[in-house]
Amino acid sequence: MSANKSFSTETSERYSRALFEISKETAELEKVENDIKNFQLLIDSSIELKNFLKDPTQAISQQNKAINLLANHLSFSKNLKNFFLLLIEKRRIFFIKKIFESFLKLCSKKRGEIKASLISSKDLSQLELDNISKDLSDSTGSIIKFDYKFDKKLIGGLKLQLGSIMIDTSIKSKLKKYEQAMIEN
């Protein structure tokens, strides 16, 4: 384990890579990715389910029963269902969020996508976001996918985080720089 990664991160990455490789080998990568996204929506909307799965005092049989019901109801792929059951058996189900985040990053990377964070002072339309994404994709040679947020506290401009590159044209940031410069003088 590397010195700068926690046990949970290292473990989550290993499990996600295993699921990714098995899904790829069985040509179910897209199905598993969609199943995971649907499951994430469900778990984000249900605190009871989240607590049930993460509760270490729950019996393995009860967690297996719940996953089997969910897998049948949501039509999970066989690989994903078995993966859940393995996590429950190994008592690693509480890593599920990190595992799935890591898995989705692997899928995105395979498609050549780069995640970017965009925060703007103006509520941008989907067309505007698509145009920005297209322009950046053309510039970088990779597909850019945004995590977009609207923040009227920026006053004007935007913030863009693309990997290690940060572009901040917001008026709020400029005002902070002026304020800091005045304090230092």
N, C-alpha and C positions, 0 to 999 in steps of 0.2 A: 504494500500500500504506500502510495507516495506521501511525503511529509505534509503537503499542503491540502490534502483531501481528507475529509472526515470519513469515518467508517460507513456512515449511512450513504454518503455520496458514492463512495467506491462500490459498495454493495449494490446500490441502485443501478449504477452504470453497468455492472456485470449482468444483473438480471435483465435489464432492458436490452443489452446486446444479445443475450441468449434468445430472448423473445423475437428480436429483430431478425436474427439469423435463421431461426426455425420458420418464421413467417415468410421470409424470402425464399427459403428452400422449398416450401410447400406452395409457393405462388399465392399466398394469402396476405401479403403485406398491406395492400390497400384495404382489404376487408378488416384486418386487425386494427389498422389505424383508425378507420371509421368507427369500429366497435369501441375503441378506447375513447375517442372523442365523445361518443354517446354516453359512455359510462361516466366520464368526467362531468358532463352536464347533469347527470342524475345525482352523482355524489355531491356536487356543488349546491344542488337544490335540496338536499336531504341531510340535515344534521344528524338525524337518527341513524341513517345508513353509515355515514362517516364515523360516528362514534361506535357503532356496532362492529364495524370492520377493524377499527384501531384499538378496540378494548382487549387488552391481553388476558382478561379474565373470562372472555367468551370461550365456550367449548369449541374445539375444532369441528365437531360434528354439526354444531349450530351454524358456524360460519360456512361450512361446506354446503349445508342445506340452503342457506340464503343465496350463495353464489350460484348454485344449480338452478334455483328459481329465476334469478336474474338472467343467467345465461340463456335459459330457455325462452324467457319472456322477450329478451332483447336480441335473440338469435345470434349469440356470440359464435365466433368460429370455434371449432374444436380445440385448436391450439390455445386460444385465449382462455377458454374455460379451464383447460388443464393447467395452464399457467397460474391462474387464480388459485386453483386447488393446491398446487405446489407451494405457492406463497403462504397459504394458510397452514399447510402441513409443516413447513419449515419455520413458521412463526415470523414471517417477513412481510405480512400483509400491511403492516403499518408503514412500510416504505412505498406503498402503492403510488402515491402522488409523485414522489421523486422518480420512481421507475417509469411511470407513464410520461412525465415531462422529458426524461432522457430518451425514451423511445421515440417520441414525436420529433425531437431534435434530430435523431438519427434518420428518420424518414424524410425530414425537410432537407437535411444535408445530402441525402441520396439524390434528391430531385435538383440539387444545385441551388437551393434557396438560401438566402441570408436573412436573418431576422434583424429588423431595425425597429427602433422606438421613435415615434413621432408625436410631439406634443405641440399643438398650435393654439394661438390666441383666438382664432376664428374657427367656428365649427365648419369643417371641410366636408364637402359632398363626396359621395363615392367616386364620382367622375374626377374630381380634383385629386383624390388620393390615388386613383388609378394612374393619372397623368404623372404625378410625382414618382410613383413606383416605376412606371415605364421609363421615365427619364433617368432615374438612378440605375435601373437595371441595364439600360443601354450604356451608361457610363462605366459601370463596374463589370459588365459581362456576366452577371449572375442575376437570378430572380430575387427581387427584394420583396419580403413580406413584412408589413407593418403591424406593430402593436400601436394603435392610434388612440390618443387621448386629447380631449378638448379642455383647455385650462384658461379661463378668461383672466386669471391673475397675472398672466404673462404680459398683459396690456397690449402688446403687438409683437409680431414676429413668430418664430417657432424654434423648437429644439429638436435636433435629429441626432440619434445615437445609432451609428452603424459600425458594429464591432467595437474597436477601440477608438474610433473617430467620433468626436462630439462636435456638432455644429450648433451654436447657440446664438441666434439673432434676435432673441427676445429683448424687449425694452426693459423688462424687469431686471434682467441680467446686467444690462448696460447701466441702469440706475444703481445697482449694487456696486458695480465697479467704481462709479463716480463717488459713491458714498464712502467706499473703502479708501479711495485716493484722498478724499477730503479729511478723513480721520487720521491718515498717516501723516499728513502735512501739518 
